[in-house]
Amino acid sequence: MSNQGRLSSHRAVFNIVLVPDVTLFQYPKPHCDPIIGRSNDNHDRQHAPSIATLAGDLSRLSVERCIAELRAARPVLMHDAGDIWLLASAENADAQLISYFRHLSGAALVLSAPRLRHIGLQTDQPVGFSLADMDDWRIQAYCQSVTTDAPTNPVDTQSAAGPAIDLMKRAQLMPAALLARIDKTSGLAGLMSVDVRDINGYHDRIVQTLAIASRARVPLIDSTVTDFVVFHGGDGLKDQVAIVIGDPDPSRPTPVRLHSACLTGDLFGSLKCDCGEQLRLAIQRIAELGGGVLLYLDQEGRGIGLRSKIRTYRLQEDDHDTVDSDAILGYGPDERKYGIAGRMLELLGFSQIVMLTNNPDKIGAMQSAGLQIVGTECLLGTVNRHNRKYLATKAARAGHRLDKLRLTGSD
């Protein structure tokens, strides 16, 4: 296809050149208004609704648009107290984009604190290191190699490093970023932009805007009287689901299970974890107790996403435990947030709950969300040779209440 033919299509494309003063990211002009979908003449402009009316919360919209751009391997702009930063995912960056960043003064590879501690640098904050002398292979090694020397030549990224890593996590990308302060945005037309304040306040904002989108009766094997309630507006554009089992009375303490989605365990019956068994045990137990709520939260891999979760499984094949595998990739022991869970229960009308969990962090999170915890109950699955180390790690390193399970010995 000729260049002219390519630019006449509606698909947005951009070209990167390695001269900083030349246009870098050029999107084709649409034949119609990208917001209202009509011909771009003066009459339509005068009668069109405002962008604020159509888009709603622009602060939230900017974060979600940047999440989509980063997942599509496109860079974005980040504004921070007068500074403008060019930001890209290190995981998705190709050789051309990396080469362009190297031409920018002070460009950095930003790594998360867990990743830096794994490779020998003690820190509680993300740190940026100069890209100038890093080849492409070295960048990938710093991001995910099990063994590598620690990077040198730190770069002052001020307060931009933390939000940059946070945005990568929200996009379910590895927590490593290419970051460079730029003096002007000429030549960067078409890139999405976001303010650091909007990234920092994103979770609290989506919690408040969560709403019930749909509800229907779905009989299950272990409880034929069951409603699925879908909530719109979740973290990172995800819908969330509450499964209301039986007919629980909101005026009384209600059994509640917070269950994070696990594709491998819930759907395929993986023996590497106890998730699928816990899911079915929770539904059975809630039905036995006369009804309650199971929140099915889209937080695969303790919040790191399916892509990185499978990477940690590969690391576990080499005898790294579940916590260390997450740290090798740059994640903390548990990246989940539970503000949305508290809001879901609030919208359903439940304020007094009995939690079915082995995880003390979930109990604390629900208390912080304003719920009254009137009791707890453990859910213990079956130990096998494939999940024994995983369960023992959760007990020893994450404080899960698994005392009654036999986590030593062999099958």
Secondary structure, 3 states (H helix, E strand, C coil): CCHHHHHHCCCCCCCCCCCCCCCCCCCCCCCECCCCCCECCHHHHHHCCCHHHHHCCHHHHHHHHHHHHHHCCCCEEEEECCEEEEEEECCCCCHHHHHHHHCCCCCEEEECHHHHHHCCCCCCCCEEEECCCCCHHHHHHHHHCCCCCCCCCEECCCCCHHHHHHHHHHCCCCCEEEEEEECCCCCCCCCCEEEHHHHHCHHHHHHHHCEEEEEEECCECCECCEEEEEEECCHHHCCEEEEEEECCCCCCCEEEEEEECCHHHHHCCCCCCCHHHHHHHHHHHHHHCCEEEEEEECCHHHHCCHHHHHHHHHHHHCCCCHHHHHHHCCCCCCCCCCHHHHHHHHHHCCCEEEEECCCHHHHHHHHHCCCEEEEEECCCCCCCCCCHHHHHHHHHHHCCCCCCCCCCCCC
